[in-house]
Amino acid sequence: MAATTTRPATATTRRPTSARPRRRTLRPDPNRRWRPASRKGGVCGYTLDGKTCGKRGTHYCEPRADRVVAFFAELLVHPAGALANTRFVLAPWQEWEIVRPLFGEVHWSAQWGRYVRRYTRASLVMARKNGKSALLSGILLYLLVGDGEESAEVYGAAANTRQAAKVFEPCVKMVRKSPVLARRLQHIRNARRLVDEQTGSHYEVIPSDADVELGHSPHAFCLDEVLSQPDGSLWEAMSTATGARTQPLLLAITTETKDGASFGSEFIDEADRVLEDPTRAPHHFVFVRKTPRTQDELDRLHRLFPGRPDLPVSLDPWDEANWYWANPALGSFLSLAALRQDAAEAKLKPSVENGFRQFRLNQRVSLTSRWIHMDLWNSRVGEAGPAPGPDWIAELLAGQRCWAGLDLSSKLDMTAFALVFPGGEVSWRFWIPESVVPVLDEHTGGLFGEWCDDGWVTTTEGDTIDYDRIYDDIEADHRRYGIVDITYDKWSGEPVRQEIVKRTRLRMVESDTTYLRMTPPMAELERRLKANELVHFGNPVARWMADVVECKRPRDDPDRMRPVKPDRSKTGRRIDGIPAVLFALDGALRGMPAPSVYETRGMSG
């Protein structure tokens, strides 16, 4: 995306809280939204109120979106709050940034022989009290009675049925206050169910125990407050049960979590990744509104949404100008006075501040957070584009000086060797036992095996790493390049260091992944990414690792950081290539070794 023309305010910049913002109605052009380039299918032909869509292929169908907007305004009323009992006219941000793109984007389905919704999954991440329950209630009612699905099964769940009822109860109120829906839908109170006998459809609240939810065939499923889910079993159970539906929709809505190792954090991080790169999952709609915690996150927002008047202007959590991004309803049906009151209390009581940051500013208050922004990483492939293979990179860089980093894992897992060159180029080698490949294939949708076949990863026979193959390859790189030194994790073991020195005579520098050793190279990697001084040639394995690496910062010194290694057995994640390149950058920061006296004065002295 285009860069901003002006740099966002820094953390020290402070605007007067009385200076209120820039509240103009935003209507993003739906036709400019990214979508897959596909011309499959004939003319859409969808017609509503005399308006017919004449587009073909994957497109935004305006009459379909109009239908949902009209459903809200003509059949629904606000169930509670300041707007209670008034017509449910969607706020501009609800209409143009959620409802229209979610329901208007369609693509041709060869299986069903017609156009269907492109999005089958939606993730909404925003601060609390922004009208999410009422919005979701209206969406679920539309999916129940207005989506043209016979025998539609619509389900709502949360951490418990009481929480899930917070979306169901507004539905019931809307139905009671709508003459049309009251005649059509029957409320079965004890079962927490709404029934549409006309189409044989129903909407009900279900428990969060996935073991008893395997017999459903959902047309729609809503999971409220993902951060409260212990794991992803319920979401997975519902996701795998939608195959018989023509255009299913799974919705999840949540506020940020404080647990960086939870299902909720993984879910939110994935939504963030799709926000940065929608090509990652064309079927996944995301609406993510989080207040940035660091200058890096603030810069990212201004890159992704250049020129938006509601973007945060600084990192000051008490500046009202920074509240509107995470709270799009602020000033309309979300009380500014109430938020001011909460902020005043949080400012005086440190024990309350984390709650304000999490629930009102939608910030992750965990010490661990996702580190590398993939919009930056993806733009650092190099002028020639992604390399066809590792041999191409080796030929391009042969003969150049470089610094090496080695992250040697256990015998049962992956090892990484990275080379950093003075021009900013980075090259990797990866080794792994062949027995681990099927495991990582499961976590990458079969991509890991392809990377092995293409030479990006070297597999060794059996269940353990073949160290001799690692030594041979490092020795080959020593002959191919001018390696200055190798920085390695001290936990690699002394025998490994001795064997490499014996074979290459290279200088080996001991390091580790503590705050002291990792902060400088991590800061240098961030600087190079921002300054376009790093080229990774599109290495797919390194990209996979950069996408999931997290960093940890101590509360008393947030400028310090270190990478966090994931639980390999539970997540299938690997980040070995990132510590390896950080070790190599550590060497590059030390620079070239001091020249020999014989190089400067000659043999005669």
N, C-alpha and C positions, 0 to 999 in steps of 0.2 A: 504494500500500500504506500501511498505517497507520504513523505515525511511532512511534519508540521513546518510552517514557515516561521514560527516563533517558538523559542524554547520554553517549556513549562517553567513555572516558578520553582525555585529550589526550596528545600526544606526550611530555610531560614527566612524566606519571603513570607510576610504576613499582611493580609488584607484586612481592613477593618471589618468586623463581623456585621456591622450595620450596613455595609455596602452590598445590597442584594442584587443579585445576579440577574443575570442575563436570561430571563425566562421568556423565550419566544417559542411558538408552536413549531415543532419539528415534524416534517413529513418526508422521511427518506423515500426516495424513488424506488419502489419495489422492482422496477424493471432493471435497475442497475445492480441488484443483488447478485452475488456470484451464484452460478448454477452450472452443472455439467453441460458441455457443448454437445447436444444431441438433437438431431432432426427426426428421430424416429416418431412414427405416428402421423396421421393425417391432420387436417384442420381440427382444432379443439371443438368449436361449435357450441360450447356451453352458453346457455342463454338465461338471463334473469332480467325481468322488467324491461324487455325490449333491447337489452344490451347483449350482444353476442361476441364471444371471443373468437377471433380469426387467426390466432397463433397456432403454431405447430411445434412439435418437439418439446423438450423440457422448457417450461416457461411459467411466467406469472399470469394466472387467469383471473382477471379483475372481477368478472361476475361471480365466481366462486367465493372470492373474498368478500364481495358485497353482501352475499347471502348470509354469512356468519355475522357480519357487522349489523345487518338489519335484524337478525334473530335477537341479538342483545337489545337493540333499541326498541323493537316493536313488541317483543314478548316478555321481556324481563324487567324487573325493577330492582334497585339496590336493596339488599335484605337488611342492612343495619348501618350504623354510623351516621355521619353528617348528611349523607345523601339518601338515607333510608326512605323508601316508598316513592322515589323519583325514578323516571325512566333510566334504564342502564345504557346511557350513551357512553361508549368507551372513551376514555381519556386518550389524547393523541398518541402517547407513548404505548398504551395498551393496543390501540388499533393498528398503528403503522409499524411498530417494532416487534409486535408479538402476533396478533391475530391475523392480520393480512398476509404476512409472509408465511406463517405456519399453515394456513388453510388455502392460500392462493397459489403456492408453488406446486406444480404438477409435472408428472412425466408419464410417458407412454409405457403401459404394462403389456408386454407380449403375452404374459400368462393369462391376463383377464381380458385382453383385447380392447382396452379403453384407457383413458387418462385417469390416473389416481394421484393422490397426494404424494409428493416427493418425500416429505418428512414422515418417518414412522416413529421417531423418538424426539422428545423435546426436554431440554433442561433449562429451568429458570432459576437463577441464583441472584437473590436480592435481599436487602435488609428486611426485617420484620415490619409489620403494620403498613405494608404498601398495597393492601387490598388483594393479596394473592388468593385468599379463600373465595372471595366473591367472583374473581375472574375465573378461577378454576371451576367453580360451580357452574358458571354460565357455559364454559367450554364443554364440561361433561354433559350438561343437559342437551347441548346441541348434538354431541356425539350420540346421545341416547335417542333423540327423536328427529333430528334434522339432517342426519348424515346419509340417509338412504340405505341403511344397513338393516337387513332383516335379521331378527333374533339376535340383536346386538347384546353382547355382555359387557357391561361397564362396571369396573371395580375401583374402589378407593381403599387405600391402606396407609398406615403410618406405623409408628413405634407400637401403638396399641389402638384398639378400636375407638377409644375415647378421643384420641388425637385425630383419627381419620374422620370422626363424626364432625369435626370442625369444618370440613369441606362439605360433608353430606347435609348438615343442618341448614346451611344457607341455601342449598338446592331445594330443600323442602319448603323453606320460606318463599323462595322465588316461585315455586309451583303454586303454592296457596294463593299468592297475590297475582297470578296470571290466569285470567279466565280461560284462555285457550289451553294452557298446560294443565290447569286444575281439572278440566273435563277429560283430558286425555290420560293423565297419569294417576295411578293409584299408589298411595303411600301405605306400606305395610310396616307399621311402627316397630313391632317387636323384632322383626328381621332386619331392620334398617335397610329397607329396600323400596325403590320406586319401580313400578311395573307399567310398561306400555303394552297393553293387550293388542293394540292395533297392529304392531309389528312383532309381537312376541319378544320384546326386549326388556331388559331390566338393568338397574344400577343398584349396587349394594356395597356396603362396607364389609371388608373381610379382615380376619386376623393376620398378623404379620408372620405367622408360622408357615414357612414355605412348604413344609412337609405335607400340609393338608390342602395346598392350593395347586395341585398338579392336574386336576381334572377340568380346569376352565379352558375356555376358548375366547379370550378377551378381544373385543373390538377396540376397547380403550381401557387403560389402566393408569391410575394416578397414585403416585407415591409421594406423600407429604413429609417434609422435613427429613430428607435423606440422611442428614447428619446424625439422626437418632437410630439408624439401622445398625444392628450389630455386624452384619455382613451383607453380601450381595445375593444371598440365596433366593429371596423373594423376587427381586428384580429379574434374576436369571430365570426363575420358574415362569414368570409372566412373559418374558421376552421370547422364550422358546415355545410358547403356547399360541402364538399369533399366526402361525403359518396358514391357517385356513381362511383368514380374513383378507378382503381385497385391499383395504387401506387402514390397517391398524395404527393406533397412536398410543405410545407409552409416554406419559408425562411425569416428570419429577421436578419438585420444587424444594428449595432448601435455602437456608442461611449458612454462612460459612461455619466450619467446624473448628474446634480447638485441638483436635486430635489429628496430628499429621500422618499417623499410620493407620487410619481407619478407612472403612469402605466409603464413608462420606467424603473424605479428602481425596481419594482416588477418583470418585465420581466428579467432584468439582474440578479437579485438575484436568480431567479429560474434556470437560466442557470448555475450560480455558484453552486447551490445545486446539479444539475445533474452532473457537473464536479466532485464534491466530491463523489457522489454516483450514478453511472449510472444505478443501479438497480431501482432507483426511477422512471425513465421514459425510458424504453428500446427503445422507438420509437423516442426519442429526441436526436439529434446530437448537440453537443456544441463545440465551439472553442472560448475560452475566454482567452484574453491576457491583463491583467491589471497590471500596476506597483504597487507594494504594498506600502501602506502608513504607516503601523505599523510593528513592529518586528513580531507580531503575524501573520500578513498576509504574511510576508516574509518566516517565518518558514513553514507556510501552503504550499506555493508554492514548497518548497524544499521537503516536504513530498509527495506531489502529483506527482512531476516530478523529482525523485531522479537522480542526476548525469547529468542533462541537462546542456550543456555548455553555453546556452543563457539565463539562469536565472539571475535575478538581484542579485547583490552581496552585496548591502546595501540599505539604505533608502534615500540616497542622490539623489535628483532629477536632480542634475547638473552633476553627474558622467555618462559619456557616456556608461560605461559598463552596466548601468541599463536601457538604452533606447531600447535595442534590443528585449526584451521580448514583450513589447506592440507594437513594430514596426518591425514585422518580415521581412518587405521589406527593412529595413534600410541597406544602403550599396549597394543595387542592383538598383531597380528603385525608391527608396525613397532617396532623397539627404541627406547625413550626414551633408553637409555644411549648408543646409537650416535649419535643426534641431538645429545645433549649433547656428545659427543666432537667431532663435526664443528663445533658451535658454538664450542667452546673454541678449536679451531684457527683458525677464521675470525676470531675476535675478536682473536687475537694476530697474524695475518698478513693485512694488507690485500689481498694478492694472491689470497687464498683466499676473501675475503668475498663477492665477486660470485657465485662458484660456489655458495656456501651460500645466498645470497639467491635465486638463480635456481632451483636444483634442489631445495632443501629447503624454502624458503618460497614457491616459485612466484611470485616477483616478477620483473617486467620490469626489467632493469638498464640498459636503454637510456636515454639522456637524453631521448628523445622518447616521449611517451605520449598516449593518447587523453585529451581534456580535459573536455568537457561530459558530465555524466551525464544520460541522456535521461529518466530518471524524474522529475528536477527540471524539465527543459525541458518535458516533456509536461504537467506540472501547472500551467504558467504561461500557459495559453491565454487566461484571463480568465473572468469570471463568465458572460458571454453565450455562451461556447463558441467554437469555430472560426468565423472570419468567413466569410461566403459569398463574398467577393471583395475585392480591393483598394479598389474604389470605396466600399464600405461603411465601410472603415477611414478613408478620406480624409474622408468626410462626418462621421464621428464626431469626428475630431480637428481639423477645419477651424477656423482662427482662433486656435489655441493657439501659445504660444511653444515653441520646440524647438531642439535642436542637431543639426547634420548632419555626416555622415561620408561621404567619397567614396573608394572604392577603384577606381581606373581601371586596368583591365588592358590588355593589348595590343589592337590593332585586331582581332585574330583571335579574341577570346574575350570572357568575360563581364565586365561592369562593374556595380558595386553602389553604391547611394546609400541611406543609412540616416538616419532621423530618430528622435531620442530626446526624449521629452516629460517634463515635470516629474513627472507622475503615474506614470512608469515605462513608459508605452506606447512601443512601437517599431514603426515602419513602414519598409518597404523598397521600393525600385524596383530592378529588374534589367533590363539590356539585353544582347542577344547577337545576333551575325549569324545569319541563318536557316540558313546552311550548317552551323552547329555543332549545331543541334537534333537531327538524326538520330544524331549521335555520342553525345550525352548521353541520348538515348532508349534506346540499347542498354545503358547503364549504370544506368538507372533502371527498366527493365522497361516502357518506354513512358510513364512518368509525366511526363517532362519536357515532352513535346509537349502533354500535357493541361494542364500548368501554363501553358504559353504560350497555349493556346486560352482558358484561364480568366482571362487577364490578369495573372497573377502575374509573368510575364516578358514584356518587350517585345522582339519580334524586329525586326531591321532588314534590309532587302533586301541580298542579295549575300554576299560572303565576309568583309566587314570591318564593324566597328562604325560606325554613322552618328553622328558626334559632334554634328551639328546636332540630332538627335533628343534626345540627352542634354541639350544646352543648353536646348532648348525645354521639356523636362520639369522640369528644375531651376528654370527661370524660372517655370513654372506653380506649382511647390511654393512658391516664394518669394512668389507672390501669395496662395496659399491659407493658408499658415502664417506665423507670426512667427519666422522662422529667425534665431537669434542670430548664428551664424557657421558656417562649413564647415571642418572639419578634413580634410585630404587627404594622401595619400601623396605625398611630394616627388618620387617617380619618375613621377608622372602627367605631368609636363612643364609648363613655363612657359606655352606657348600655351593650354593648357586653363585654367589659373588666370586668365590675362588675359581670356579670352573670358567666363568665368563672372562675373568682377568687372565687366566691361563691361556685361553684360546685367542684373545684379542689384544691383550696388554692395555686395554682401555682403562681409564680412571673411573672408578665406581664411587659415587657419592651417596652416603646413607641419608634417608629422609623418612618421613612418616606422615600420617594424615591428621596431625594435631592442628589446633588453631594457629600456633606459632609458625608452622611450616607451610600451611595451606593458604593462609590469607593473602600473602603477596602474589603467588601464581594465580589464584582465583581472581583477584582484582585485575591482574594483567590480562587474563582471558576475557573478562568482561570488557576491559578497555579496548582490546583488539577487535572484539566483535562489534562494538559500537563505532570504532574508527575505521572499520573495513580493512583491518590489517591482519586478517586471518583467512586462509583458504583451505577448506577441508575436502574439496573435490567431490562432495556429495557422497562420501563413504556411508553406505546405508547402515552399517553396524554402529558406527560412531553416532549417527543421527538417532538411532533407536536408544542409545545410552544417554545422549544429551537430553532427549525428550523426557526421561524419567528421573534424572539425577536431582536430588534434593540437597539443600545445604542447611546447616544449623548455625545459629548465631546466639551467643550468650546474651542474656538480658542486660547485663551490666556493661557490655561493650558490643553493640550491634555492628560495628565496622569489622569485627573479626568474624571469620567464617571457616567452615570446613565441610567437605562433602560427607553425606551420610550413606553408608552402604545398606541397601535394602535387605529384607529377609528373603533370600533367594528361593527357599523352598516353598514359601507361601505365594509369592508374587510373580516369580519367573523373571523378575527384572535383573538386569546386569548393568553395571556402570563402569566396569574395569578400564575401559578406554579413556574415561575422563580423568581419573587419578593419574593414569599413565601420561597423558598430555600435560597435566599439571606438574608432574615431576620433571618433564622435559622443559616446561616453561621456567621452572625453578632454576634449571641449568642455564637457560638462555638469559635469565636475569643476572646470573653471576657473570656472564659474558665469556669471552675467550680467555684461555689461560695466559698468564704472563709469559712473554716471549723469553726463550732461552738466551743466556748471555752470549752464546755462540752465534745466535741469529742477529744480535745487535752489534757485537764487536768483532765477530770473526774468530777464527781459530788462533790467530796470533796474539789476541788480547790487545 
